[in-house]
C-alpha cells in the first residue's frame, strides 16, 4: 500500500467519526417526546435511578433515595452517578437534563473509536484497513450505542477499559513507568464506575505481570498494584463510611436467596437465546481464520483482547444475565462492555488471513475499497442487523415504557402535595419526575426487600417483593402502576385503595392527593 492510499484511509477515520456522530444524534432526536406541548428527554429507567441519587447529592443531601433518610447504595455505578451529579450542578431543567447525559455519551463514544483505532495500530501496525474496519464495526454496534446513549455507564466504563488496554499494549511493546501509571489510573477509574470491572482489570493485570516477569520489572508491577489496592481500599472505606457498607444494596437484591445453579441456568438461557445471535459471526469467523493461520499465531496482545471479551461472557452467565434482555434484544450491558475487544480480535485475525493469501496484491486499490465496504456491511448486518431494522421501524427499545413513566411521574407531581408518598415498581422516571417520597416495591432502594426472600423464580433484580410490608405496613398514598402480581394483592385491599382509570391506585381519603386531577389520561 503506497503513501497516497495510506493517507486516504487515515482521512476516512475522520469521516467515520462524523458519520457516527450524525447517526448518534439521529438516535437521540428520535427519543424526543412531548407531554402537554413540552419537549422531554429521558434515559432508561435504571439510569434514572442513578439520576435521582445524583440530583439529591448535588443538592447537598448525600447519596440518599429519599431526602431525610439514611444513605443507601441502590445503584452499582458510583463513578457514573458522580458524573451525573456534576451535570446536575449545571441546573438544567428536569425535562432537558437527560439530553446533556446523552450528548456527553456521544463524546464518550467518539473517544472510544479513537482508542479502538489505536489498539489496532499497536496490534497490527500500518494496517489502516484493519483500523478502519474495527472502528466502523464498533461505531455501528447497536447494543453499545443503545446502552450508552440511553444513559447507562457502558460507554464510559468501556472507554476506561479501552485506555487501560491501550496502556497495557504499549507496556507489552516497551515496558515504561509512564504507561504503567496510566494503566493504574484507568483501572482505578473503571473500578469506581463499576465494581465488576475487576474482571477485565484482572485480565490486564495478569498480562502486565507476565511482561514484568519477562523484563525483570516485577518490583514496578508490585509497586503499581500496591498503590492501586491502596486507592481501592480508601475508596471502599469512604463507601462504608457513607453507606454503612461498601456492598451495594442491589447485590443483596440480585444475589442473596438464589442458588448458583438458578443463576447459571438463567444466564445460559439468556446467552444462547439472545446474545449468541449477535456474537456468533464474529466468533466463528475468528475461529475459522485461526484454523487457517494456526493457533500459535495468538500473541499475548490477541490473548488480552480475547480474554477481555470472554471474561464478560462468563460474568454475565454467572450473575444470571441482565434486566430487560427480552425487551432490548442483543448483548446485555455486561457482554456489550467486551464486544469492542472481540471486534478488534476479529479484525486483526481477519487481516492476517487476508495478508497470508496476498489479496491486497491481487486486487487494485479501488477493488480493495469496494470489497472492504462489502465486508463492513456484511459484518454489521450479521451482528446487529435485526436490532437496527427494529430500531428503524419501532424506535429505541423500552422508549414507550419510558414515556409512560415520565407521564406518570409528572401526573403525580401535579396532582399531589409534597407530603404524598408513592410506591412504584419502576424506580427511575416516576420518582425522578414526581419528586415525591418513594417506596421501591422491587427493593433496589429498600434494604428490607433486598435482603428478604425471593417472591418468585429468579429473574435479575425482579424476583423480590413484599407487598405486606411495602404497601400493607408503609401505606403509600399512590401506587403508580401495575406489575406482576401487584394487582391481585391490592384488589384484596378494596377498603383501603381504589383503582383509577389510568391504572394507578390511590389510598381512599388521602389528604395529599387530588384524585380528580390524578384520574385523567397520562399522555397528550
C-alpha positions as CSV (number, residue, x, y, z in Angstrom):
1,X,0.0,0.0,0.0
2,X,1.6,3.3,-1.1
3,X,1.6,6.5,0.9
4,X,-1.2,8.1,-1.0
5,X,-3.5,5.2,-0.3
6,X,-2.4,5.3,3.4
7,X,-3.4,9.0,3.7
8,X,-6.7,8.2,2.0
9,X,-7.6,5.6,4.7
10,X,-6.4,7.8,7.5
11,X,-8.8,10.6,6.4
12,X,-11.6,8.1,6.3
13,X,-11.3,7.8,10.1
14,X,-12.4,11.4,10.4
15,X,-15.4,10.6,8.1
16,X,-16.3,7.6,10.2
17,X,-16.4,9.8,13.3
18,X,-18.5,12.5,11.6
19,X,-21.0,9.9,10.2
20,X,-21.1,8.2,13.6
21,X,-21.9,11.5,15.3
22,X,-24.7,12.1,12.8
23,X,-26.2,8.7,13.5
24,X,-25.9,9.1,17.3
25,X,-27.7,12.5,17.0
26,X,-30.5,10.9,14.9
27,X,-30.8,8.2,17.6
28,X,-31.2,10.9,20.3
29,X,-33.6,13.1,18.3
30,X,-35.9,10.1,17.8
31,X,-36.2,9.7,21.6
32,X,-37.8,13.2,21.9
33,X,-41.4,13.2,23.0
34,X,-43.8,15.9,24.3
35,X,-46.2,16.0,27.2
36,X,-48.8,18.8,27.3
37,X,-46.8,20.6,24.5
38,X,-43.5,20.5,26.3
39,X,-40.5,18.6,24.9
40,X,-38.9,15.9,27.2
41,X,-35.9,13.7,27.2
42,X,-35.3,10.7,29.4
43,X,-32.8,7.9,30.0
44,X,-33.8,4.3,30.5
45,X,-35.4,3.6,33.9
46,X,-32.3,2.2,35.6
47,X,-30.2,5.2,34.6
48,X,-32.9,7.5,36.1
49,X,-32.4,5.7,39.4
50,X,-28.8,7.0,39.4
51,X,-30.1,10.4,38.3
52,X,-32.3,10.6,41.4
53,X,-29.3,9.9,43.6
54,X,-27.2,12.4,41.6
55,X,-29.8,15.1,42.0
56,X,-30.0,14.6,45.8
57,X,-26.2,14.5,46.1
58,X,-25.8,17.7,44.0
59,X,-28.4,19.4,46.3
60,X,-26.2,18.5,49.4
61,X,-28.3,15.7,50.8
62,X,-25.8,12.9,50.1
63,X,-26.5,9.8,48.2
64,X,-30.0,9.2,49.5
65,X,-33.0,7.7,47.8
66,X,-35.5,9.8,49.8
67,X,-34.4,13.1,51.3
68,X,-34.0,12.9,55.1
69,X,-33.4,9.1,55.2
70,X,-30.1,7.3,55.7
71,X,-27.9,6.9,52.6
72,X,-28.4,3.7,50.7
73,X,-26.5,2.5,47.7
74,X,-29.3,1.5,45.4
75,X,-27.1,1.7,42.3
76,X,-23.9,-0.1,41.2
77,X,-22.3,2.7,39.1
78,X,-20.8,5.1,41.6
79,X,-18.4,6.8,39.1
80,X,-21.2,7.4,36.6
81,X,-23.5,8.7,39.3
82,X,-20.8,11.2,40.3
83,X,-20.6,12.4,36.7
84,X,-24.4,12.8,36.7
85,X,-24.1,14.8,40.0
86,X,-21.7,17.2,38.2
87,X,-24.2,17.6,35.4
88,X,-27.0,18.4,37.9
89,X,-24.9,21.3,39.2
90,X,-25.5,23.0,35.9
91,X,-29.1,23.4,36.8
92,X,-30.7,22.2,33.6
93,X,-34.5,21.6,33.9
94,X,-35.6,18.0,34.5
95,X,-37.1,17.8,31.1
96,X,-33.8,18.5,29.3
97,X,-31.0,17.3,31.7
98,X,-31.1,13.7,30.2
99,X,-30.2,15.3,26.9
100,X,-26.9,16.5,28.5
101,X,-26.1,13.0,29.6
102,X,-26.8,11.6,26.1
103,X,-24.6,14.3,24.5
104,X,-21.8,13.5,26.9
105,X,-22.0,9.9,25.9
106,X,-21.7,10.9,22.2
107,X,-18.3,12.3,23.1
108,X,-17.5,9.1,25.1
109,X,-18.4,7.0,22.0
110,X,-16.1,9.1,19.7
111,X,-13.3,8.8,22.3
112,X,-13.8,5.0,22.3
113,X,-13.5,4.9,18.5
114,X,-10.1,6.7,18.8
115,X,-8.9,4.2,21.4
116,X,-10.0,1.2,19.3
117,X,-8.1,2.6,16.3
118,X,-5.0,3.0,18.4
119,X,-5.3,-0.5,19.8
120,X,-5.5,-2.0,16.3
121,X,-2.5,0.2,15.2
122,X,-0.4,-1.4,18.0
123,X,-1.5,-4.9,17.3
124,X,-1.3,-4.6,13.6
125,X,1.0,-1.6,12.7
126,X,0.3,0.3,9.4
127,X,-2.8,-1.8,8.7
128,X,-5.2,1.1,8.0
129,X,-7.8,-1.3,6.6
130,X,-7.9,-3.2,9.9
131,X,-8.1,0.1,11.9
132,X,-11.0,1.3,9.7
133,X,-12.9,-2.0,9.8
134,X,-12.7,-2.2,13.6
135,X,-13.7,1.5,14.0
136,X,-16.7,1.1,11.8
137,X,-17.9,-2.1,13.4
138,X,-17.6,-0.6,16.9
139,X,-19.2,2.7,15.8
140,X,-22.2,0.8,14.4
141,X,-22.6,-1.7,17.2
142,X,-26.3,-1.2,18.2
143,X,-26.1,-2.5,21.8
144,X,-23.1,-0.3,22.6
145,X,-25.0,2.7,21.1
146,X,-28.2,1.9,22.9
147,X,-26.8,1.3,26.4
148,X,-24.6,4.4,26.1
149,X,-26.9,6.9,24.5
150,X,-29.8,5.8,26.7
151,X,-27.8,6.8,29.8
152,X,-26.1,3.8,31.2
153,X,-22.4,3.7,32.2
154,X,-21.5,1.1,29.5
155,X,-19.8,3.6,27.1
156,X,-17.7,5.3,29.9
157,X,-16.5,2.1,31.5
158,X,-15.7,0.6,28.1
159,X,-13.6,3.7,27.3
160,X,-11.7,3.4,30.6
161,X,-11.0,-0.3,30.0
162,X,-10.0,0.7,26.5
163,X,-7.5,3.2,27.7
164,X,-6.2,0.6,30.2
165,X,-5.9,-1.9,27.4
166,X,-4.0,0.6,25.2
167,X,-1.6,1.3,28.1
168,X,-1.1,-2.5,28.6
169,X,-0.4,-3.0,24.9
170,X,2.2,-0.3,25.0
171,X,3.8,-1.9,28.0
172,X,3.9,-5.2,26.1
173,X,5.8,-3.3,23.3
174,X,8.1,-1.4,25.7
175,X,8.0,-1.5,29.5
176,X,7.8,2.1,30.7
177,X,6.7,3.5,34.1
178,X,4.6,6.2,32.4
179,X,2.2,3.7,30.8
180,X,2.2,1.6,34.0
181,X,0.9,4.6,35.9
182,X,-1.6,5.4,33.2
183,X,-2.9,1.9,33.3
184,X,-3.3,2.1,37.1
185,X,-5.3,5.3,36.9
186,X,-7.6,3.9,34.2
187,X,-8.0,0.7,36.1
188,X,-9.0,2.6,39.3
189,X,-11.5,4.8,37.3
190,X,-13.1,1.7,35.9
191,X,-13.4,0.1,39.3
192,X,-15.0,3.3,40.7
193,X,-17.5,3.3,37.8
194,X,-18.5,-0.4,38.5
195,X,-17.1,-2.9,41.0
196,X,-17.4,-5.7,38.5
197,X,-14.9,-4.1,36.1
198,X,-12.4,-6.0,38.3
199,X,-13.0,-9.0,35.9
200,X,-11.4,-7.2,32.9
201,X,-8.9,-5.4,35.1
202,X,-7.7,-8.8,36.3
203,X,-7.1,-9.9,32.7
204,X,-5.0,-6.8,32.1
205,X,-3.1,-7.0,35.3
206,X,-2.2,-10.6,34.6
207,X,-0.8,-9.7,31.2
208,X,1.2,-6.9,32.7
209,X,2.5,-9.3,35.4
210,X,3.7,-11.6,32.6
211,X,5.6,-8.8,30.9
212,X,7.0,-7.6,34.2
213,X,8.5,-11.0,34.8
214,X,9.8,-11.2,31.3
215,X,11.5,-7.8,31.6
216,X,12.6,-8.4,35.2
217,X,10.5,-5.4,36.4
218,X,8.4,-7.3,38.9
219,X,9.1,-4.6,41.5
220,X,7.4,-1.9,39.3
221,X,4.4,-4.2,38.9
222,X,4.2,-4.8,42.7
223,X,4.5,-1.0,43.4
224,X,1.8,-0.2,41.0
225,X,-0.6,-2.8,42.4
226,X,0.1,-1.9,46.0
227,X,-0.8,1.7,45.1
228,X,-3.9,0.5,43.2
229,X,-5.0,-1.6,46.1
230,X,-4.4,1.3,48.5
231,X,-6.6,3.6,46.4
232,X,-9.3,0.9,46.2
233,X,-9.1,0.5,50.0
234,X,-9.6,4.2,50.5
235,X,-12.5,4.2,48.2
236,X,-14.1,1.2,49.9
237,X,-13.6,2.9,53.3
238,X,-15.3,6.0,52.0
239,X,-18.3,3.9,50.8
240,X,-18.5,2.1,54.1
241,X,-18.4,5.4,56.0
242,X,-21.2,6.9,53.9
243,X,-23.5,3.9,53.3
244,X,-22.6,1.8,56.3
245,X,-21.4,-0.9,53.9
246,X,-19.4,-0.9,50.7
247,X,-21.6,-3.6,49.2
248,X,-24.4,-2.1,47.1
249,X,-27.9,-2.9,48.1
250,X,-28.5,-4.3,44.6
251,X,-26.0,-7.0,45.4
252,X,-28.3,-8.4,48.2
253,X,-31.3,-7.9,45.9
254,X,-29.9,-9.9,43.0
255,X,-27.6,-12.5,44.6
256,X,-28.8,-13.5,48.1
257,X,-31.5,-16.1,48.3
258,X,-30.6,-17.5,44.9
259,X,-28.6,-20.7,44.3
260,X,-25.7,-20.7,41.8
261,X,-27.5,-23.2,39.7
262,X,-30.5,-20.9,39.3
263,X,-28.2,-18.0,38.2
264,X,-26.3,-20.2,35.8
265,X,-29.5,-21.6,34.2
266,X,-30.8,-18.1,33.8
267,X,-27.5,-16.7,32.4
268,X,-27.1,-19.6,30.0
269,X,-30.7,-19.2,28.8
270,X,-30.2,-15.5,28.0
271,X,-26.8,-16.2,26.4
272,X,-27.9,-18.9,24.0
273,X,-31.4,-17.4,23.3
274,X,-30.5,-13.8,22.8
275,X,-26.8,-13.0,23.0
276,X,-25.4,-15.7,20.7
277,X,-27.0,-14.3,17.5
278,X,-25.0,-11.0,17.9
279,X,-21.6,-12.6,18.5
280,X,-21.7,-15.9,16.6
281,X,-20.5,-14.4,13.3
282,X,-17.5,-12.7,14.9
283,X,-16.6,-15.7,16.9
284,X,-17.0,-18.3,14.1
285,X,-15.1,-16.1,11.6
286,X,-12.3,-15.6,14.1
287,X,-12.1,-19.3,14.8
288,X,-12.1,-20.1,11.1
289,X,-9.2,-17.7,10.5
290,X,-7.3,-19.2,13.4
291,X,-7.6,-22.6,11.9
292,X,-6.1,-21.3,8.6
293,X,-3.4,-19.3,10.4
294,X,-2.7,-21.8,13.2
295,X,-3.5,-21.1,16.9
296,X,0.2,-20.5,17.5
297,X,-0.4,-17.1,16.0
298,X,-2.3,-15.9,19.1
299,X,0.1,-13.4,20.7
300,X,-0.1,-12.0,24.2
301,X,-1.9,-8.9,22.7
302,X,-4.5,-11.1,21.0
303,X,-4.9,-13.1,24.2
304,X,-5.6,-10.0,26.1
305,X,-8.3,-9.0,23.6
306,X,-10.0,-12.4,23.7
307,X,-9.8,-12.5,27.4
308,X,-11.5,-9.1,27.8
309,X,-14.4,-10.4,25.8
310,X,-14.7,-13.9,27.2
311,X,-14.5,-12.8,30.9
312,X,-17.6,-10.6,30.4
313,X,-19.5,-13.5,28.9
314,X,-18.6,-15.8,31.8
315,X,-19.5,-13.0,34.3
316,X,-22.9,-12.4,32.6
317,X,-23.7,-16.1,32.7
318,X,-22.6,-16.3,36.4
319,X,-24.8,-13.5,37.6
320,X,-27.8,-14.8,35.7
321,X,-27.9,-12.3,32.8
322,X,-29.2,-8.7,33.0
323,X,-32.6,-7.0,33.2
324,X,-34.8,-6.4,30.2
325,X,-32.9,-8.7,27.8
326,X,-36.1,-9.8,26.1
327,X,-37.2,-6.2,25.6
328,X,-33.9,-4.9,24.4
329,X,-32.5,-7.9,22.4
330,X,-28.8,-8.2,21.5
331,X,-26.0,-8.3,24.0
332,X,-26.7,-7.1,27.5
333,X,-24.7,-4.4,29.4
334,X,-22.0,-6.8,30.7
335,X,-21.2,-8.5,27.4
336,X,-21.5,-5.3,25.4
337,X,-18.6,-4.0,27.5
338,X,-16.5,-6.7,26.0
339,X,-17.8,-6.5,22.4
340,X,-15.3,-3.8,21.1
341,X,-12.4,-6.1,22.1
342,X,-14.0,-9.1,20.2
343,X,-14.3,-6.8,17.2
344,X,-10.6,-5.8,17.4
345,X,-9.7,-9.5,17.8
346,X,-11.8,-10.4,14.7
347,X,-10.4,-7.6,12.7
348,X,-6.7,-8.4,13.3
349,X,-7.1,-12.1,12.7
350,X,-9.1,-11.5,9.5
351,X,-6.5,-9.0,8.2
352,X,-3.7,-11.5,8.9
353,X,-5.6,-14.1,6.9
354,X,-6.0,-11.7,4.0
355,X,-2.3,-10.9,4.1
356,X,-1.4,-14.6,4.1
357,X,-3.2,-15.0,0.7
358,X,-1.9,-11.7,-0.7
359,X,-5.4,-10.4,-1.5
360,X,-4.0,-6.9,-1.4
361,X,-1.7,-7.7,-4.4
362,X,-4.4,-9.5,-6.4
363,X,-6.9,-6.6,-6.3
364,X,-6.5,-3.0,-7.3
365,X,-6.9,-0.3,-4.6
366,X,-10.3,0.6,-5.9
367,X,-11.5,-3.0,-5.7
368,X,-9.9,-3.3,-2.3
369,X,-12.1,-0.4,-1.1
370,X,-15.2,-1.9,-2.7
371,X,-14.6,-5.3,-1.0
372,X,-13.8,-3.6,2.2
373,X,-17.2,-1.8,2.4
374,X,-19.0,-5.0,1.4
375,X,-17.2,-6.7,4.4
376,X,-18.2,-3.8,6.7
377,X,-21.9,-4.0,5.6
378,X,-21.9,-7.8,6.0
379,X,-20.3,-7.7,9.4
380,X,-22.7,-5.0,10.7
381,X,-25.7,-6.9,9.3
382,X,-24.7,-10.3,10.7
383,X,-24.1,-8.8,14.1
384,X,-26.7,-6.2,14.7
385,X,-28.8,-6.2,11.5
386,X,-32.0,-7.2,13.3
387,X,-31.7,-4.6,16.0
388,X,-31.1,-1.8,13.5
389,X,-34.1,-2.9,11.5
390,X,-36.3,-3.0,14.6
391,X,-35.0,0.5,15.6
392,X,-35.8,1.9,12.2
393,X,-39.3,0.7,12.4
394,X,-40.2,0.9,16.1
395,X,-37.6,3.4,17.6
396,X,-35.4,2.6,20.6
397,X,-36.3,-0.3,22.8
398,X,-38.1,0.5,26.1
399,X,-38.9,4.0,24.9
400,X,-42.7,3.5,25.0
401,X,-42.3,2.4,28.7
402,X,-40.1,5.4,29.4
403,X,-42.6,7.9,28.0
404,X,-45.4,6.4,30.1
405,X,-43.4,6.5,33.3
406,X,-42.3,10.1,32.8
407,X,-46.0,11.0,32.2
408,X,-46.9,9.1,35.4
409,X,-44.3,10.9,37.4
410,X,-45.4,14.3,36.1
411,X,-49.1,13.4,36.8
412,X,-48.2,12.5,40.4
413,X,-46.3,15.7,40.9
414,X,-49.1,17.9,39.5
415,X,-51.8,16.1,41.4
416,X,-50.3,15.8,44.9
417,X,-48.8,17.8,47.7
418,X,-45.2,17.3,48.8
419,X,-46.3,15.1,51.7
420,X,-47.6,12.4,49.3
421,X,-45.9,9.0,49.5
422,X,-45.9,6.9,46.4
423,X,-45.0,3.3,45.7
424,X,-43.6,2.1,42.4
425,X,-42.0,-0.9,40.7
426,X,-40.2,1.2,38.1
427,X,-37.9,3.2,40.3
428,X,-36.4,5.5,37.8
429,X,-38.5,8.0,35.8
430,X,-41.5,8.1,38.1
431,X,-39.7,9.0,41.3
432,X,-37.3,11.4,39.5
433,X,-40.1,13.4,37.8
434,X,-42.6,13.2,40.6
435,X,-40.1,14.5,43.2
436,X,-42.0,12.7,45.9
437,X,-41.1,10.3,48.7
438,X,-41.0,6.9,47.0
439,X,-41.3,3.3,48.2
440,X,-39.4,1.0,45.9
441,X,-41.6,-2.2,45.6
442,X,-38.8,-4.2,43.9
443,X,-36.2,-3.4,46.5
444,X,-33.3,-1.8,44.7
445,X,-33.6,1.1,47.2
446,X,-35.1,-0.8,50.1
447,X,-32.9,-2.9,52.4
448,X,-35.7,-4.9,53.8
449,X,-37.0,-6.1,50.5
450,X,-33.5,-6.6,49.0
451,X,-32.4,-8.8,51.9
452,X,-35.7,-10.7,52.0
453,X,-36.7,-14.0,50.4
454,X,-37.4,-14.2,46.7
455,X,-41.1,-14.0,45.9
456,X,-40.9,-15.9,42.6
457,X,-38.4,-17.7,40.3
458,X,-35.1,-16.0,39.7
459,X,-35.1,-13.0,37.3
460,X,-32.2,-10.5,37.8
461,X,-33.4,-7.7,40.1
462,X,-37.1,-8.5,39.6
463,X,-37.8,-11.5,41.8
464,X,-38.2,-9.9,45.3
465,X,-41.1,-8.0,46.7
466,X,-43.1,-7.9,49.9
467,X,-46.4,-6.1,49.5
468,X,-47.4,-6.9,53.1
469,X,-44.5,-4.7,54.2
470,X,-44.2,-2.1,51.3
471,X,-47.9,-1.4,50.9
472,X,-49.6,-3.0,53.9
473,X,-47.3,-1.5,56.5
474,X,-45.9,1.6,54.8
475,X,-49.2,2.6,53.3
476,X,-48.3,4.7,50.3
477,X,-50.9,7.3,49.1
478,X,-50.4,6.2,45.5
479,X,-49.3,3.0,43.8
480,X,-48.3,4.3,40.4
481,X,-48.5,1.2,38.2
482,X,-49.4,-2.5,38.0
483,X,-46.7,-5.1,37.6
484,X,-46.5,-8.8,38.1
485,X,-48.9,-9.9,40.9
486,X,-49.4,-6.5,42.4
487,X,-53.0,-6.0,41.2
488,X,-54.1,-9.3,42.7
489,X,-52.7,-8.3,46.1
490,X,-54.1,-4.7,46.0
491,X,-57.6,-5.8,44.9
492,X,-57.9,-7.6,48.2
493,X,-57.5,-4.2,49.9
494,X,-60.5,-2.6,48.2
495,X,-61.4,-0.9,51.5
496,X,-58.1,0.9,51.5
497,X,-57.3,1.6,47.8
498,X,-59.3,2.3,44.7
499,X,-58.1,1.9,41.2
500,X,-58.2,4.8,38.8
501,X,-58.8,4.7,35.0
502,X,-55.2,5.3,34.2
503,X,-54.0,2.2,36.1
504,X,-52.9,3.9,39.3
505,X,-54.2,3.0,42.8
506,X,-54.9,5.7,45.3
507,X,-55.5,5.4,49.1
508,X,-59.0,6.3,50.0
509,X,-59.4,9.6,51.8
510,X,-55.7,10.6,51.3
511,X,-55.5,14.4,52.0
512,X,-52.4,14.7,49.8
513,X,-53.9,13.6,46.5
514,X,-56.2,15.4,44.1
515,X,-58.0,12.3,42.9
516,X,-60.0,14.1,40.2
517,X,-56.8,15.6,38.7
518,X,-54.9,12.4,39.1
519,X,-57.6,10.3,37.3
520,X,-57.0,11.8,33.9
521,X,-55.2,10.4,30.8
522,X,-51.4,10.4,31.1
523,X,-50.1,11.4,27.7
524,X,-51.5,14.2,25.5
